């Protein structure tokens, strides 16, 4: 299934057996199930988190200070090795 695609599917069955000893329930851990509400809740939770991180990033006085430090270090390193 392509990323972002999916469908809701419900299967109901009535199984008749003479004894529960004849029944074995096997669960496939590769199958992941989530309700639409769970997916919507997690999507909203992620949106709130990302929005909060972006607000903090934009409010920072120098959100890219590490990049500047690495650039300065690389220039010093390259000038000493040349």
C-alpha positions as CSV (number, residue, x, y, z in Angstrom):
1,X,0.0,0.0,0.0
2,X,1.4,3.4,-0.9
3,X,2.2,5.9,1.8
4,X,-0.7,8.0,2.8
5,X,-3.3,5.5,1.4
6,X,-5.5,3.3,3.4
7,X,-9.0,2.1,3.9
8,X,-11.4,1.2,6.7
9,X,-12.5,-2.4,6.6
10,X,-14.6,-4.3,9.0
11,X,-15.0,-8.1,8.8
12,X,-17.5,-9.9,11.0
13,X,-17.7,-13.6,11.1
14,X,-19.7,-16.2,13.0
15,X,-17.7,-19.4,13.5
16,X,-19.3,-22.5,14.8
17,X,-17.2,-25.1,16.4
18,X,-17.8,-28.1,18.6
19,X,-15.2,-27.1,21.2
20,X,-13.0,-24.2,21.9
21,X,-10.1,-26.7,22.0
22,X,-10.4,-26.7,18.2
23,X,-9.7,-23.0,17.9
24,X,-6.3,-21.3,17.8
25,X,-6.1,-17.6,17.7
26,X,-3.1,-16.3,15.8
27,X,-2.2,-12.6,15.8
28,X,0.0,-11.2,13.1
29,X,2.3,-8.4,14.7
30,X,3.0,-7.1,11.1
31,X,-0.6,-5.9,10.9
32,X,-1.1,-2.5,12.5
33,X,-4.6,-1.3,13.3
34,X,-5.6,2.2,14.4
35,X,-9.0,3.8,14.6
36,X,-9.7,7.0,12.7
37,X,-10.0,8.9,16.0
38,X,-6.6,7.6,17.2
39,X,-5.0,8.8,13.9
40,X,-6.8,12.2,14.1
41,X,-5.7,12.6,17.7
42,X,-2.0,11.8,16.9
43,X,-2.1,14.1,13.9
44,X,-3.4,17.0,16.0
45,X,-0.8,16.2,18.8
46,X,2.0,16.3,16.2
47,X,0.7,19.6,14.7
48,X,0.6,21.3,18.1
49,X,4.2,20.1,18.9
50,X,5.6,21.2,15.5
51,X,3.8,24.6,15.7
52,X,5.3,25.1,19.2
53,X,8.8,24.2,18.0
54,X,8.5,26.6,15.1
55,X,7.3,29.5,17.4
56,X,10.3,28.8,19.6
57,X,12.7,28.7,16.6
58,X,11.4,31.9,15.2
59,X,11.5,33.7,18.6
60,X,15.2,32.7,19.2
61,X,17.7,35.4,18.8
62,X,20.1,33.1,17.0
63,X,18.5,29.9,16.1
64,X,21.4,28.8,13.9
65,X,24.3,29.5,16.2
66,X,25.6,25.9,15.9
67,X,25.9,26.3,12.1
68,X,27.9,29.5,12.6
69,X,30.2,27.7,15.1
70,X,30.8,24.8,12.8
71,X,31.5,27.1,9.9
72,X,34.1,29.0,12.0
73,X,35.6,25.7,13.1
74,X,35.8,24.4,9.6
75,X,37.5,27.6,8.3
76,X,40.1,27.4,11.0
77,X,40.7,23.7,10.4
78,X,41.0,24.1,6.7
79,X,43.4,27.1,7.0
80,X,45.7,25.1,9.3
81,X,45.8,22.0,7.0
82,X,46.4,23.9,3.8
